[in-house]
Amino acid sequence: MIIAFDTTFFVFHYFSNEEKVLNKTRKILTQCRKLGNKGIVPTIVLGEFYALTRKTAGRDVAEKHFRELVNSGLDIVNLTAEIAKQAGFFRHKYQEKIPWGDCIIAATAILEGAETLLTEDPHFKQFREVKVQTLAEIEV
């Protein structure tokens, strides 16, 4: 199982008050760390999550969560020329209706071989090139 994560997953993981949601996000992260599996975090997701967390919860919480993600054992994937090119292709193909960040995340997922891109963001449902699932849809 190879899963690429969007920012919304980490918002649920760190800020949901629902035990059912937290149990599921924990299970998914545990699965991703098992041998043969992989969790992919595009660096733009780190940036988006840090900014959102800092805005809503403050600097100290943002710093803490950022360090946890970086040291989580998930694969942090930097933007490469190939990812940029694929993101540019998506931006053009979908007539600039999908934000650049989402194009970069989808491109990263595809080029890193993700079976699923996990998100709550409806923009991603427009992509035909990658399987997009929400927390409710994914089975663990």
Buried (B, 14 or more C-beta within 10 A) or exposed (E): BBBBBBBBBBBBBBBBEEEEBBEBBEEBBEBBEEEEEBBBBBBBBBEBBBEBBBEEBEEEBBEBBBEEBEEBEBBBBEBEEEBEEBBBEBBEBBEEEBEEBBBBBBBBBBBBEBBBBBBBBEBBEBBEBBBBBBBEEBEB
